[in-house]
Amino acid sequence: MKAELVVRASMAGDALALINDVRGSHNVRALPAGTTVVLKDAIAGQVGIYEERDKELFLRGLRLIDQRRFNSFHISYGWKYFSTPLVEKVKNPDWNK
């Protein structure tokens, strides 16, 4: 999150160092010095914050929130919400009115 603030010029700092700190906490190889940090759609020589956040959040149940925030979904048909569980529908018969 701090790296995103740095890239958006809302905070001073080194976005690459912040990303490498997170990668290091999971024993993942650090990105090389000189790598440019962008918000999304990285090309060669760049790293995208969206992709790095995706890697960090996918097992925490928070990835869908980021996908909605960046309006970028991994499912091709554009599904953006979790369906209402049956137990909730039974509790509230007016849920779809």
URPETA-V322529 format. One record per backbone hydrogen bond with DSSP energy under -1.0 kcal/mol. NH is the residue of the N-H (numbers start at 1). CO is the residue of the C=O. If there is no record, write none. Layout:
# URPETA-V322529
nh=NH co=CO
nh=NH co=CO
This chain:
# URPETA-V322529
nh=5 co=1
nh=6 co=2
nh=7 co=3
nh=8 co=4
nh=9 co=6
nh=10 co=5
nh=18 co=14
nh=19 co=15
nh=20 co=16
nh=21 co=17
nh=22 co=18
nh=23 co=19
nh=24 co=20
nh=25 co=21
nh=26 co=23
nh=27 co=24
nh=28 co=23
nh=35 co=32
nh=36 co=45
nh=38 co=47
nh=46 co=43
nh=47 co=36
nh=49 co=38
nh=50 co=39
nh=52 co=48
nh=53 co=49
nh=54 co=50
nh=55 co=51
nh=56 co=52
nh=57 co=53
nh=58 co=54
nh=60 co=57
nh=62 co=57
nh=66 co=62
nh=67 co=63
nh=68 co=64
nh=69 co=65
nh=70 co=66
nh=72 co=67
nh=78 co=75
nh=89 co=85
nh=90 co=86
nh=91 co=87
nh=92 co=88
nh=95 co=92
nh=97 co=94
